[in-house]
Every structure is written in C-alpha cells, then in structure tokens.
Amino acid sequence: QVQLVESGGGLVQPGGSLRLSCAAPRSIFGISIMGWYRQAPGKQRELVAAITNGGTPNTADSVKGRFTISRDNTKNTVYLQMNSLKPEDTAVYYCNARYLGGVIQYWGQGTQVTVSS
C-alpha cells in the first residue's frame, strides 16, 4: 500500500511562514508529478502547486510569489514553502502523487494549516 507521509502543518499568525513536507515511496516518487492541494471548510479541493519529476513547478495564481514548491529526489520528498501566510490560506493541505497521466494517483492524509492571530 502506497503511503504519502505529510508533516509541517500548524497554527501560524498572518504574515508568518510554514514548510510542509511529504515523503513518498521511492518506487513512485521518481516517476510522479508531485503536488499540494488544499481544501477549506465548505469549499472544493484546489490545486496549490505541482512539480514534475524533472523539477518544473506550477503554482496557483492565488499563492504565486508567496508559496514555493520543490522536490528532493535523493530524499523522495516534496516541500511546500509558504510565506506571507494569510487567513484565507487556512485549509487542510494534501500531498498528491500522480503518474500515467493521472490514471494512478495517491493522496496523503492531510495536514491542517491555520492562519490566525
């Protein structure tokens, strides 16, 4: 069973920073597009950022300039560095790994990010 293990969520004040991490099995990490999604209460899950296995990132307009996705292929880990956090960034953040054009994908368990003073 494939498991994506997330860490790094928590409570932070507006303007603060957090870094999320997601470790994936070596068997899939190297061939997967890795992504971060988020879901706020009452809203649909949305893509925050994704990065190809070649390292090309794609970031949602709502977080561009504040969030940075990266991956370390030696550690089979993807990161989401979140700076200048806003209350509207509050959500459960999910790690995603997908390949074969998205036919196969896996999700992490989710980590809560709360931005509040």
Secondary structure, DSSP 8 states (H G I E B T S, - for coil): ----EEE--EEE-TT--EEEEEE--HHHHTT-EEEEEEE-TTS--EEEEEE-TT--EEE-TTTTTTEEEEEETTTTEEEEEE-S--GGG-EEEEEEEEETTTTEEEE---EEEEE--
